[in-house]
Amino acid sequence: MDSNSLKKKIYSFIGKADDRVLSIVNSVFENYYSNDIVAFHPDGQPMTRSAYKEALDEAEKQILNEDFVDVDEMK
């Protein structure tokens, strides 16, 4: 199927779509066109490059300040 035929088919589906389907389609396009998502939180929410960098910086700061639980403490 060529791209024009596929676009027409997708347009016809979108015209009939409910809110749930539109939300899914929107998420697909946002994720596809957003190159800034580099990771995901455990709950599945996307993490941007800047949020990922902040998390790494915070983790490095905690390590330097010895603000962590070692294996013996964990046991």
Backbone hydrogen bonds, N-H to C=O, Kabsch-Sander energy under -0.5 kcal/mol:
donor,donor_aa,acceptor,acceptor_aa,energy
6,L,2,D,-2.3
7,K,3,S,-2.6
8,K,4,N,-2.2
9,K,5,S,-2.2
10,I,6,L,-2.6
11,Y,7,K,-2.8
12,S,8,K,-2.1
13,F,9,K,-1.8
14,I,10,I,-2.7
15,G,11,Y,-2.1
16,K,12,S,-0.8
16,K,13,F,-0.8
17,A,13,F,-0.7
17,A,14,I,-0.7
22,L,18,D,-2.4
23,S,19,D,-2.3
24,I,20,R,-2.0
25,V,21,V,-2.8
26,N,22,L,-2.6
27,S,23,S,-2.2
28,V,24,I,-2.3
29,F,25,V,-2.4
30,E,26,N,-2.8
31,N,27,S,-2.6
32,Y,28,V,-2.4
33,Y,29,F,-2.6
34,S,30,E,-1.0
35,N,33,Y,-0.8
37,I,34,S,-0.7
38,V,36,D,-0.6
38,V,47,M,-2.3
39,A,47,M,-1.4
41,H,45,Q,-3.1
44,G,41,H,-2.4
47,M,39,A,-3.1
49,R,36,D,-1.6
52,Y,48,T,-2.5
53,K,49,R,-2.4
54,E,50,S,-2.3
55,A,51,A,-2.2
56,L,52,Y,-2.3
57,D,53,K,-2.7
58,E,54,E,-2.5
59,A,55,A,-2.2
60,E,56,L,-2.5
61,K,57,D,-2.2
62,Q,58,E,-2.3
63,I,59,A,-2.1
64,L,60,E,-2.5
65,N,61,K,-2.0
66,E,63,I,-1.5
67,D,62,Q,-3.5
68,F,66,E,-1.1
70,D,68,F,-0.5
74,M,70,D,-2.1
75,K,71,V,-1.9
